[in-house]
Each structure stands twice: as structure tokens, then as C-alpha cells.
Amino acid sequence: MKARLTPMASAAATPPAQPPSADLSKSLAAAIDLLREESLGEAEPALQAVLQRWPGQPDALHYLGVLRHTQGRIEESVSLIREALAAMPEFSGAWNNLGNVLLLAGRGSEAAQAYEQAVRFGTDAREAPEAVRALNNLGVLHRRLHRMGESE
């Protein structure tokens, strides 16, 4: 089973790391919609524009990391998602996506740690779907690594 990055449905689904402004929410939602629609050529400048106006904005960093992964720029993807997590360490969806990128890069132990963090922080209703995905991903990873007892 291939791990899949999961851009969330909207900016409102992500926990805000800083008080959102209407402009930020609208710009971020538009960029995420483009990414979800796989309009990568349009999503990238939209995310860059958010980061230019709101430097270090963690949701934009996270989704730019997802975009970098689709472009095959794995190390940059990992770096951007980690930077987002430094600002919002309880963001289950970003931990799950980090695990997916690390797994696809052949870094299974690091992926397992990221999935475990996603499960750990997926306790509220907003993050629960990502925690379920991460738990599934963690089980699949343990089976691949022949850690059958840990996969259940």
C-alpha cells in the first residue's frame, strides 16, 4: 500500500498557529484548494504569496512541503513540514504527511516516529481523521518491517 499525502479539505480544518485574519484565511484556503485540485503550477505561487505576506505562516509551510513532495523535492518537503511543526507541534495532519514523505524516502524509523506523533496529537475531533490515517499508516509500516506485534 502506497502512503498518500493528504491535504486537508480547507484552511479551517487546520489548527490556527496564530490568530487568523480574513485575508490570510481566504488566501490560504484558495492555495489549498489549488493544491487539492492538483493545479500545482497555480498552487505554488499562491502558497509563496501567503508566505511573502505572512512569513513563516505554518499552514502555508506545511502545504508547500506537500507540494514539494509532489515535485520530488523530498528533503525540501521534509524541511518545510518540520518548520511548520516547530510552530504548531500538535498538528496531526502535518505529522502524518511528514511520515508519508519520510516513508517514501526510505526512512522508515523516522516515519514511524512521525506517525506516532500524529496519533498522539489526534485526540480532538478536528484532528481525529488524520490520526486514524496515521494509525493505519503506522500499522502498514510495522507490517512492512515485519513487526507484526506492533502492527495490531
Secondary structure, DSSP 8 states (H G I E B T S, - for coil): --------S-GGGS--SS---HHHHHHHHHHHHHHHTT-HHHHHHHHHHHHHHSTT-HHHHHHHHHHHHHTT-HHHHHHHHHHHHHH-TT-HHHHHHHHHHHHHTT-HHHHHHHHHHHHHHTTSTTTHHHHHHHHHHHHHHHHHTT-HHHH-
